[in-house]
Amino acid sequence: MPGFLLRACLLLAVEAGAAALLRDPGTPWIPVLLAVFVAGSAVPHGTEAEFAGRFLVALTAVGAARLGAAAWEGHGLPATMGLGALLLLQTVVLLRLSLRGRRRRTGRRRAPAGGSGRR
């Protein structure tokens, strides 16, 4: 479970930093959101996440950063509710990816080196 907590905290820090940057109207938003996407797709490193899982985490990270900036600017309840929903979805996906890799690693059993001995 510590790997999951580290991944979730790292992604929340990246999203909060991007939301703070996006509050300023003069900030170029494409490089900021691209950096969030790259960080979001790299966070599941160490799990057995395939393309779909990494893309989903990265896309929710971009959405959370954008909605976080909107909620921070005071755009009301819809932005805050959307942000909460995206953060919940992101947490569930990260938890599932982290636990799935752990189950596969502990569930595998090695065959005996010499075989069964029967012919």
C-alpha positions in Angstrom: 0.0 0.0 0.0 2.8 2.5 0.5 3.5 2.6 -3.3 -0.2 3.6 -3.9 0.1 6.4 -1.3 3.3 7.7 -2.9 1.7 7.6 -6.4 -1.4 9.4 -5.2 0.4 12.1 -3.3 2.8 12.7 -6.2 0.0 13.1 -8.6 -2.0 15.4 -6.3 1.1 17.6 -5.9 1.5 17.8 -9.7 -2.2 18.6 -10.1 -2.2 21.3 -7.4 0.9 22.9 -8.9 -0.7 22.9 -12.3 -3.9 24.3 -10.9 -2.0 27.1 -9.2 -0.2 27.9 -12.5 -3.4 27.9 -14.5 -5.0 30.4 -12.3 -2.9 33.2 -13.9 -4.6 34.2 -17.2 -1.2 34.7 -18.9 0.1 31.2 -18.3 0.5 29.1 -21.5 -1.9 26.3 -20.7 -0.7 23.7 -23.3 2.8 23.1 -21.8 1.4 22.9 -18.3 -1.3 20.4 -19.2 1.1 18.4 -21.3 3.5 18.2 -18.3 0.6 17.0 -16.2 -0.3 14.4 -18.8 3.3 13.1 -18.9 3.5 13.0 -15.1 0.1 11.3 -14.9 1.2 8.6 -17.4 4.5 8.0 -15.5 2.9 7.7 -12.1 1.8 4.1 -12.5 5.4 3.1 -13.1 6.2 -0.1 -11.2 2.7 -1.5 -11.7 1.6 -3.7 -14.6 -0.4 -0.9 -16.1 -0.9 -1.1 -19.8 -1.7 1.8 -22.2 -5.4 2.1 -21.2 -4.7 2.4 -17.5 -1.9 4.9 -17.9 -4.0 7.0 -20.4 -6.9 7.0 -18.0 -4.8 8.2 -15.1 -3.1 10.9 -17.2 -6.4 12.1 -18.6 -8.0 12.3 -15.2 -4.9 14.2 -14.0 -5.3 16.8 -16.7 -9.0 17.1 -16.0 -8.4 17.5 -12.3 -5.8 20.2 -12.9 -8.1 22.1 -15.2 -11.1 21.8 -12.9 -9.0 22.5 -9.9 -8.0 25.9 -11.4 -11.6 26.6 -12.2 -12.7 25.7 -8.7 -9.8 27.8 -7.3 -11.0 30.8 -9.3 -14.5 30.5 -7.7 -16.6 29.1 -10.6 -18.9 27.5 -8.1 -20.3 24.1 -7.2 -20.2 22.4 -10.7 -16.4 22.8 -10.9 -15.9 21.6 -7.4 -18.2 18.6 -7.8 -16.4 17.7 -11.1 -13.1 18.0 -9.4 -14.2 15.7 -6.6 -15.5 13.1 -9.0 -12.3 13.1 -11.1 -10.1 12.8 -8.0 -12.2 9.9 -6.8 -12.0 8.2 -10.1 -8.3 8.7 -10.2 -7.8 7.3 -6.7 -9.8 4.2 -7.6 -7.9 3.6 -10.8 -4.5 4.1 -9.0 -5.5 1.8 -6.2 -6.7 -0.9 -8.7 -3.5 -0.7 -10.7 -1.4 -0.9 -7.6 -3.2 -3.8 -6.1 -3.5 -5.7 -9.4 0.3 -5.8 -9.8 0.8 -6.9 -6.2 -1.7 -9.8 -6.5 -0.1 -11.1 -9.7 3.4 -11.0 -8.2 2.4 -12.9 -5.0 0.0 -15.3 -6.8 2.6 -16.8 -9.1 4.2 -20.1 -8.0 7.4 -21.4 -9.4 7.5 -24.9 -10.9 10.1 -27.3 -9.4 13.4 -27.1 -11.1 13.6 -30.8 -12.0 10.1 -31.2 -13.1 7.7 -33.8 -11.6 10.1 -36.7 -12.1 7.4 -38.8 -13.9 7.6 -39.8 -17.6 
